[in-house]
């Protein structure tokens, strides 16, 4: 089937016109999304909580234990002897395990053996929140990644998603492993996931988290969006690390090296 | 039609009794787990929270999805040879979906809260989508299989309003498996899973293992129930199995190439752990190589035409491929995803007896449903044959 010159020119001009129309559409879509972003006032959050841990200041066993115990006692965290199934909200681990993608072969012995406090990073882009099928874990406006132990169905998807091992499943009946119970905070049942909640209940009352209080100045806590806050100052003045930054989770727990 | 499931010989009832006792045993262990905790009864731990059961989800969603390889040629391309086996494939999919869904249910720490998934629909979670697509697929296969069989029973063609549902089921088959792959392949920090080829590889392994199982079932029914789906149908399916399996092996090679040529340690580590051992841990090395050897045996038996045509070697080949994929996808996929763990160290996992017993119960429930549906199917065809004989 041969085409007439007239038809060929017609089709070609339609093609060219169509391309220009699509380009215009593309520009509108591109610009429009920027405009919408500017118009959106809801994202003008004023508070984003962050923590900075001065790992140089933590020296003795006591420095670590007082912080861990303050948290675990207040939140009724069970003391489970089975180490691969224990529950821990904040714990001590090595640099090599905490920062497995960092260069560790030739670094000094001191840093290689230096213990680090690990806890939930309260990621700005949390994978656990993304995967939870029931919104039992969710992000508050102030950036705290919350855990609702009464809604959790125990599917453990969030534990597969968390790249920091910060989530705990109750493999054992937790109430049987409590030495004392703090009546101010709920105990948990078997088969739910729990983790650090950045002491949102204390922040709401104007207090700092238990670990920060117990650290006696070795952990800084504050608003990441406030340029004059202490956390912003110590982050700017020191060499800091976050865990696995390459995953794009944007952790809000920083480590002074 | 249902009444046909209630009339059977001694072996039929004994088989059902065996399945029911496995279900009962599994129920006992499941209750124990929810009383004493998963820590007392399962091998799961902080660093590996999805084990044997979620592996069964991945594998049996594949078996269910693979029905499309039979359904599509029959309904869409009018490939008549698949007439009898199509209903078998659809009912196999019904049982497989039930196994898959139950496999997730049994790992839930709070089973009484299962309805929260529906009451609090969360579209950003892949579990929500998995539940949606799986239950839809279950309904579609039950509907299509049942309606087609019912028209066979009445000696008519299936009603025309069923056509859209059949096409819907064809589209849905691959979808359920893609969504299941998405559960895993979108997680940051799980290097073994974080690969775009996960979904295509899921499809390839499913389209080999699922039809391989169907071949074994069809040949078994020929032996014990005198129900012949036709040699040509079986030969065609065996070709589907072998092509899909070759594609699956190719995909595995692509994975290995990318991990090892790039030399990125975290991507190589799970392969090293599974196939050669890592940091002195070699727990899964024999299992992985067993899967590889079975795969090669299956490949040889199904690739050579003379061996593929002999029922003995075909059965052996189909079983080999089924087991090879089951080990690799039903067990090792979870282990590799979680090992090395997020700290890049090894916390070994071994499924415990209660875990395996609970899985056996789940399989038994699926098998029970498949058995009953097959019993009805076979009885319908049998009475049809009788009618033809008496009339003729």
Interface residues (C-beta under 8 A of the other chain):
Chain A: X80 X82 X84 X85 X86 X93 X97 X98 X100 X101 X127 X130 X131 X132 X133 X134 X135 X151 X152 X153 X154 X155 X156 X157 X159 X160 X161 X162 X163 X164 X165 X168 X169 X170 X171 X172 X173 X189 X190 X191 X192 X193 X244 X247 X248 X249
Chain B: X34 X36 X37 X38 X39 X40 X44 X45 X46 X47 X49 X50 X104 X107 X108 X109 X110 X113 X114 X116 X117 X120 X122 X124 X125 X126 X127 X128 X131 X183 X184 X187 X188 X189 X190 X266 X337 X338 X341 X342 X343 X344 X345 X347
